[in-house]
Amino acid sequence: MGSTPYAGQEQGYERCIIKSFKNNGALHRVWLENWQVPPAAMSPAHLDESMWVFVNEHTGIREADGKEWISRVPAVSFFIPGEWFNVVALLEEKGVRYYCNVASPPCRYADVLTYIDYDLDMILLPDGSYYELDRDEYDKHKEEYRYHSAVRQQVEEGLVRLRSRIVRRASPFGDSDARRYYEEWKAYSAGREEGDPS
C-alpha cells in the first residue's frame, strides 16, 4: 500500500532551472528541468526549515563548456535557505545515495535557482558510510579565486553542519521522504499526460 498523498497536491509542480556558478561568477553547471514540490505535498520537517525541494528525471544537464548530457537516475534536491550546502538524493537501484554540495545559500529569481559551488562535497552511501570529496580542489580554488576569509569560514562551518546532519541522519536525509516526493511527482505527471488532449 502506497503513502497517502498530502492534501492540496492538486496545486501542481512548478518548473525550475537550477544553475551553479563558481566563486568568480563563471557558470559551472545547469540542470535544465526540475519540478518544485508544492508546499502542501512537503513533509512538516521540511516545511519547518522552509526548504525548496525539486524532483527531476532524465533531465538535460549543461556543463560550463556547453556540452550536454542526460541524468541517468531520478533525483530529489533539497535547498535550505541560509545554509551553506545543498543535498541531492539519487534514487538508484541499490538504494538512495546522497550527493551533498558545500555551496552558498540558494537564491531564487522567478523560475531560476542559483548558488555558488565551492567544490567540497560529501557522499552518503546506502550502507550508511560517508566520506568527503575534493578537498584538494577546494584548497586550489580558494587560492586561485582568492576566497574572502568570511567565505572560507562559512564553507568550513557549512561542512561541519552538513556532517552533523549526516551523522544524525537528520533532515533531509530520509529515504522515505525522497522516494515519496519522486513517486507523487511521477503520479502527478502521469495524470497530467492522461488528461492532456494534445
C-alpha positions, -999 to +999 in steps of 0.1 A: +000+000+000+015+034-010+017+065+010-014+088+011-008+119-009-007+151+011-039+173+008-038+201-017-014+184-041-036+195-069-019+229-069+008+214-091+045+215-095+064+245-108+092+240-134+125+255-124+161+257-139+189+252-114+223+269-121+255+266-102+284+290-105+320+293-094+331+320-070+344+341-098+310+342-115+317+316-141+289+292-149+296+257-136+265+235-144+228+239-153+200+214-146+175+223-173+143+208-160+133+204-123+099+204-107+094+221-073+074+201-048+044+222-037+042+231+000+011+211+005+030+179-006+060+185+017+067+169+050+063+190+081+101+188+089+109+202+055+083+229+057+097+240+091+130+248+075+114+265+045+131+240+022+129+242-015+125+206-029+129+197-065+124+164-085+140+156-118+143+125-140+163+122-172+168+159-172+193+177-195+224+189-178+246+215-195+283+219-184+303+251-184+318+242-218+284+238-234+284+200-235+250+185-226+241+151-212+211+134-196+209+124-160+207+086-155+187+083-123+158+102-107+169+128-082+154+148-054+172+180-045+170+199-012+179+235-007+177+252+027+176+290+028+206+303+047+226+270+048+259+267+030+252+233+015+226+215-006+217+178-008+208+157-038+191+123-032+199+100-061+173+072-063+195+043-075+185+007-078+208-003-049+194+024-026+194+062-021+228+078-025+231+114-012+255+138-030+260+169-009+275+201-022+291+226+001+278+258-015+264+293-009+228+296+002+204+293-027+189+324-045+156+322-064+147+345-092+114+336-108+119+302-123+157+301-118+175+289-087+212+297-084+241+290-060+279+291-059+296+257-057+327+256-035+340+222-047+338+204-013+313+175-014+301+148+010+287+115-001+263+093+020+260+058+007+230+035+011+250+013+036+254+044+059+290+051+052+300+086+042+331+105+031+344+139+019+354+146-017+375+172-035+393+189-006+423+193-029+402+211-055+388+234-028+422+242-015+434+250-050+404+272-059+404+292-026+438+305-035+432+308-073+399+326-068+411+344-036+381+334-015+375+360+012+382+349+048+344+352+056+336+328+027+362+303+039+347+304+073+312+299+060+323+270+038+340+252+067+311+258+091+287+246+064+307+214+061+305+209+099+267+214+099+263+191+069+284+164+085+264+167+117+231+161+098+246+131+081+258+115+113+224+121+130+205+112+098+187+145+103+165+161+077+168+159+047+185+125+050+153+104+049+150+079+022+112+076+026+106+113+020+129+114-010+111+083-026+077+097-017+084+131-034+095+112-065+066+088-066+040+116-060+056+137-087+056+108-111+019+101-104+011+138-109+030+138-142+012+107-154-021+121-145-014+153-164-003+133-195-035+113-194-056+144-192-037+162-220-059+163-251-029+171-274 
